[in-house]
Amino acid sequence: MKADLISGIVRILRPDKETAGTGFVVAENLAVTCAHVLAAAAQPKDGQAGADVVLVFRAGGGRTVAAVVPEWFRPADAEDVAFLQLRVPLPQGVLPFPLGSSQGASGHSFQTFGFPSASPEEGIRGDGHILGETLMQGMRVLQLKSSEITPSFSGAPVFDKATSRVVGMVNAIAPQDGYGRLAETAFMIPSETLRLICPGWPYPISSPTWASPPSKNPTPNSSSGGEERWRGFSMP
């Protein structure tokens, strides 16, 4: 199955309306991105929602506003995840991505899409390979190899070509070292982490592929978090 990456991609805007990063639609009223993509004013504080976030749907170019769900927000120094509640229904042509487990994804090829400085409004495609699991400050992530992932790919979906499912979200790149190595190294937050933070999805974590459609209107009912910290890596 060929990925229609355009259909579920959103561009996250800064308060000055410039591109901040990428996100993707996961349900009819919900999108997700990395917490570090959002302006400080949009991030929840003391359990209260922040300022609205402006999103642009890559399919069709329509704009909408969304609010970060406080219960499903984890700051950049923890899991780095922000779920966005959309204010209006999805426009025609915009579809949630099918999500799947990252278990067994090592060695698979993937596709992605982001909005780097080379094309901050139209965006560019990327691809690469999922190399496997590793830990960062005690948190499970998957290491990626890609020559396209760069700043403003943060929040982009990682679409596993073998299972035709999104298995994670891009959130960090490794800085090139003194030997010129690691320039194509990136990392993704696995789908299981997203599922734990947003338990409104009716997906069993152990399932190789979560074929059930997303809940049309997932609602916050619990929260989980960690105290893991990201250090020494760039947030793309």
Buried (B, 14 or more C-beta within 10 A) or exposed (E): EEBEBBBBBBBBBBEEEEBBBBBBBBBBBBBBBBBBBBBEEBBBEEEEBBBBBBBBBBBEEBBBBBBBBBBBBBBBBBBBBBBBBBEEEBEEEBBBBBBBBBBBBEEBEBBBBBBBEEEBEEBBEBBBBBBEBEEBBEBBBBBBBBEBBBBBBBBBBBBBBBBEBBBBBBBBBBEEEEEEEEEBBBBBBBBBBBBBBBBBBEBEEEEBBBEEEBBEEBEBEEBEEBEBEBEEBBBB
